């Protein structure tokens, strides 16, 4: 099988589906991808231009009698979207009603005590619309976000910094990899709120704090 080059919007689940794998871990954990795992230790965050070796699927035959009905079950790795709803003081929006529209399928629920929304989605889903009712009155319009799956770049890239700033409520302008005036202002606002040195640059302390708050690690 060939080397695969990651493009924007890819995730390991969608790549596995494309190549006929039920579980992305069969690709990620292949010995030939040792350097890739070292580069991307968080399998949820891969980057356009990354190269992944796609191994040949190994045959695993199952025997069954031909004169009776036999049912086979294929175990597959599930794919989830996870979003945490927080206010400007990093306090959770708990127990708020929401609706997630994924390819026309409506998924409803209530945020957890930590503000978390977690729903299983198709592996090849690339976009969704999230509506949250902060007053829990679903007869009135809620607050709407358009979500892009597989589009968050690694934390140590400029676009990854911009996306995390935006998700945390600091508007950096376009996610374009350019540290312009809007991104500089967003960095300064974030640094001030976190008691970091306010210099408007994506230094290591700022990147690490973004990673900690946004990615939980």
C-alpha positions as CSV (number, residue, x, y, z in Angstrom):
1,X,0.0,0.0,0.0
2,X,1.2,3.6,-0.6
3,X,2.3,6.4,1.6
4,X,-0.7,8.8,2.2
5,X,-0.3,12.5,2.4
6,X,-2.7,14.2,4.9
7,X,-4.8,17.0,3.5
8,X,-6.9,19.6,5.4
9,X,-10.0,18.0,6.9
10,X,-8.5,14.5,7.3
11,X,-8.5,12.6,10.5
12,X,-7.2,9.1,11.2
13,X,-10.7,7.7,11.3
14,X,-11.6,9.1,7.8
15,X,-8.3,7.9,6.4
16,X,-8.9,4.4,7.8
17,X,-12.4,4.4,6.3
18,X,-11.0,5.4,2.9
19,X,-8.5,2.5,2.9
20,X,-11.0,-0.1,4.2
21,X,-9.9,-0.3,7.8
22,X,-12.5,-0.5,10.6
23,X,-10.0,0.7,13.2
24,X,-7.6,3.6,12.6
25,X,-5.2,2.2,15.2
26,X,-4.2,-0.6,12.7
27,X,-2.6,2.1,10.6
28,X,-1.4,4.4,13.4
29,X,0.3,1.6,15.3
30,X,2.0,-0.1,12.3
31,X,5.7,-0.3,12.9
32,X,6.4,1.6,9.7
33,X,4.6,4.6,11.2
34,X,6.9,4.8,14.3
35,X,8.4,8.2,13.2
36,X,4.9,9.5,12.5
37,X,3.7,8.5,16.0
38,X,6.8,10.4,17.4
39,X,5.9,13.4,15.3
40,X,2.2,13.3,16.2
41,X,1.9,11.6,19.7
42,X,-1.8,12.8,19.9
43,X,-3.6,10.8,17.1
44,X,-6.4,13.3,17.2
45,X,-4.2,16.0,15.8
46,X,-2.5,15.4,12.5
47,X,-1.3,18.0,10.0
48,X,-1.7,18.6,6.3
49,X,1.5,17.4,4.6
50,X,2.1,14.6,7.1
51,X,2.9,11.3,5.5
52,X,1.4,8.0,6.8
53,X,2.2,4.5,5.6
54,X,-0.9,2.5,4.8
55,X,-0.2,-1.2,5.4
56,X,-1.9,-4.0,3.5
57,X,-4.9,-5.3,5.4
58,X,-4.1,-8.7,6.9
59,X,-6.5,-11.5,6.1
60,X,-8.0,-13.0,9.2
61,X,-10.3,-15.9,8.0
62,X,-13.2,-17.1,10.0
63,X,-14.6,-20.6,9.6
64,X,-18.3,-21.3,9.7
65,X,-20.6,-24.1,8.7
66,X,-22.4,-23.7,5.3
67,X,-25.6,-25.3,6.3
68,X,-26.6,-22.9,9.1
69,X,-27.0,-19.2,9.3
70,X,-23.9,-17.5,10.7
71,X,-23.7,-13.9,11.8
72,X,-20.4,-12.0,11.8
73,X,-19.8,-8.8,13.6
74,X,-17.1,-6.4,12.6
75,X,-15.6,-4.4,15.5
76,X,-14.8,-0.8,14.5
77,X,-13.3,2.2,16.3
78,X,-16.0,4.8,17.0
79,X,-15.5,8.5,16.1
80,X,-16.6,11.2,18.4
81,X,-16.9,15.0,18.3
82,X,-16.0,16.6,21.7
83,X,-16.7,20.2,22.5
84,X,-16.5,21.9,25.9
85,X,-18.6,25.0,26.5
86,X,-16.9,27.5,28.8
87,X,-17.4,31.2,29.6
88,X,-14.8,34.0,29.6
89,X,-13.6,33.0,33.1
90,X,-13.1,29.3,32.0
91,X,-16.2,28.3,34.0
92,X,-18.3,25.5,32.5
93,X,-21.7,26.0,30.9
94,X,-23.2,23.0,32.6
95,X,-26.6,21.4,32.0
96,X,-27.4,23.4,28.9
97,X,-29.5,22.0,26.1
98,X,-27.9,21.6,22.7
99,X,-28.5,20.2,19.2
100,X,-25.8,18.9,16.9
101,X,-26.6,18.7,13.2
102,X,-24.2,16.3,11.4
103,X,-25.1,15.7,7.7
104,X,-28.7,16.3,8.4
105,X,-28.8,13.9,11.4
106,X,-29.9,15.8,14.6
107,X,-28.2,14.8,17.8
108,X,-29.6,16.3,21.0
109,X,-28.5,16.4,24.6
110,X,-27.4,18.4,27.6
111,X,-23.9,19.6,28.4
112,X,-22.2,17.7,31.2
113,X,-21.2,19.2,34.5
114,X,-17.9,20.2,33.0
115,X,-19.6,21.8,30.0
116,X,-18.6,18.8,27.7
117,X,-20.5,17.7,24.7
118,X,-19.6,14.3,23.3
119,X,-21.4,12.6,20.5
120,X,-20.6,9.7,18.1
121,X,-20.4,10.8,14.5
122,X,-19.6,9.2,11.1
123,X,-15.9,8.8,10.6
124,X,-16.1,10.8,7.3
125,X,-18.0,13.7,8.8
126,X,-16.2,17.0,8.0
127,X,-18.7,19.6,9.3
128,X,-21.5,20.1,11.8
129,X,-23.7,22.8,13.2
130,X,-24.0,23.2,17.0
131,X,-26.8,25.1,18.6
132,X,-26.8,25.7,22.4
133,X,-29.6,27.2,24.4
134,X,-28.0,28.9,27.4
135,X,-31.4,29.6,28.9
136,X,-32.6,26.1,28.1
137,X,-35.6,27.5,26.2
138,X,-35.6,25.6,22.9
139,X,-38.7,27.5,21.7
140,X,-36.3,30.5,21.2
141,X,-33.3,30.8,18.9
142,X,-30.1,29.4,20.4
143,X,-26.5,30.4,19.8
144,X,-25.1,28.7,16.7
145,X,-21.6,27.6,15.8
146,X,-20.4,26.0,12.6
147,X,-17.9,23.2,13.4
148,X,-15.2,21.9,11.1
149,X,-13.9,18.4,11.9
150,X,-10.3,17.5,11.1
151,X,-9.3,21.1,10.7
152,X,-7.5,21.9,13.9
153,X,-3.8,22.1,13.3
154,X,-1.1,21.1,15.8
155,X,-0.6,23.4,18.8
156,X,2.9,24.4,17.8
157,X,1.9,25.8,14.4
158,X,0.7,29.4,13.8
159,X,-2.6,28.2,12.4
160,X,-2.9,25.9,15.4
161,X,-2.3,28.9,17.7
162,X,-4.9,31.0,15.9
163,X,-7.5,28.3,15.9
164,X,-7.1,27.7,19.7
165,X,-7.3,31.5,20.4
166,X,-10.5,31.6,18.4
167,X,-12.0,28.6,20.2
168,X,-11.2,30.1,23.5
169,X,-12.9,33.4,22.7
170,X,-10.0,35.6,21.5
171,X,-10.6,36.6,17.9
172,X,-7.3,36.3,15.8
173,X,-9.0,37.2,12.5
174,X,-8.6,34.7,9.6
175,X,-6.9,31.4,10.4
176,X,-4.2,32.1,7.8
177,X,-0.8,31.4,9.5
178,X,0.0,35.2,9.6
179,X,0.6,37.0,12.9
180,X,-1.1,40.2,11.9
181,X,-2.6,43.0,14.1
182,X,-5.7,40.9,15.0
183,X,-3.7,37.9,16.0
184,X,-1.3,40.0,18.0
185,X,-4.2,41.6,19.9
186,X,-5.7,38.2,20.6
187,X,-2.4,36.9,21.9
188,X,-2.0,39.9,24.2
189,X,-5.6,39.5,25.5
190,X,-4.9,35.8,26.2
191,X,-1.6,36.4,27.8
192,X,-3.1,39.1,30.1
193,X,-5.9,36.8,31.2
194,X,-3.4,34.0,32.0
195,X,-0.9,36.2,33.8
196,X,1.7,35.6,31.1
197,X,4.2,38.1,29.8
198,X,2.1,40.4,27.5
199,X,4.2,40.7,24.4
200,X,1.7,39.7,21.6
201,X,4.0,36.9,20.3
202,X,3.4,33.2,20.2
203,X,6.3,32.3,22.5
204,X,6.7,28.9,24.1
205,X,4.9,29.8,27.4
206,X,1.9,31.1,25.5
207,X,1.8,28.0,23.2
208,X,2.0,25.7,26.2
209,X,-0.8,27.5,28.0
210,X,-3.0,27.4,24.9
211,X,-2.3,23.7,24.7
212,X,-3.1,23.1,28.3
213,X,-6.4,25.0,28.3
214,X,-7.6,24.0,24.9
215,X,-6.3,20.4,24.5
216,X,-6.3,19.5,28.2
217,X,-2.7,18.4,28.2
